[in-house]
Structures are given as C-alpha cells and as structure tokens.
Amino acid sequence: MAVSERQAADAESLCPYRLVLEHVTSRWGVLVLVGLLERPYRFSELRRAINVVGGRGVSEKMLTQTLQTLERDGLVHRDAKPVIPPRVDYSLTPLGREAAEQVRSLAQWTHDRMAQVEQARHAYDENRRAYDEARESPQRSRAS
C-alpha cells in the first residue's frame, strides 16, 4: 500500500463521516452532484455542464477522480454499456440524490445571502484595517 493510500485509509478509519463530507462539498463534488440532479450525463456532457457553471474548467483527470470517489461512496452510479463505441452514463443513486438536494440547498442559501456575506466581509476588512493602523501608529511614534 502506498503512503497516500495508507494515509487515506487511516483518515477514513478515524473519521469516516468527515471524509464523505469533504467529498460531497469539494469544489467538483458539489458541481457533479448538483449537475446530476438534472439528469444522467455521459462523461463529456457532464464535463461541459460543469464548466458552464463552475467557471474555470474541470480537467478530465479531476472529473474522473471526483466521479470515482462519489461512486465509491455510493452517491454516483456508473452505467457502462457494452456497445461500440463504449457508452458510460453517470447518474445519482438514491443516497446521492439525497446528498445532492442538501448541497443544492446550501448552494441556494449561499446565493441568496451573498449580499449579507459581502457586507460582513467589508465590515471585517474595515475593522481589521483600523486595528492594524492603530497598532502601527504607536510603533511609528516610538521609532521617530
């Protein structure tokens, strides 16, 4: 077993729910789950759909890893049809649909509350700037 595989196994045994939470809420995990809520997708279709929503494009490698991880967790179903050319469809399992609904709710909450988040960030930055300036003023006067 490679070091990274051993570390993953150790993390999984110590705190398995946290690892699943990381998979579900990862940048690409969220977009895959929410995307698959619409309908099943082929790999290239899903990649295009995610790239439209996600801004910066997901690489094939990253999407493959995300799908494999979510499949291992029982959230995504991979249906490989024995045809030429090969056809693979991805869809949500009932467990995946439940997780995707939760993630979509959180994403909607974030969208709905973004103005308040921006106000809080602005207030924090202003307070932080004033604090930093107050700390620097006595130091400047001592240096003079």
Protein Blocks (a to p, Z undefined) as FASTA:
>chain_A
ZZklmmmmmmmmmmmmlmmmmmmmmmklmmmmmmmmmpccdfklmmmmmmmmnopacdfk
lmmmmmmmmmmnopaccdddddddddddddddfklmmmmmmmmmmmmmmmmmmmmmmmmm
mmmmmmmmmmmmmmmmmmmmmmZZ
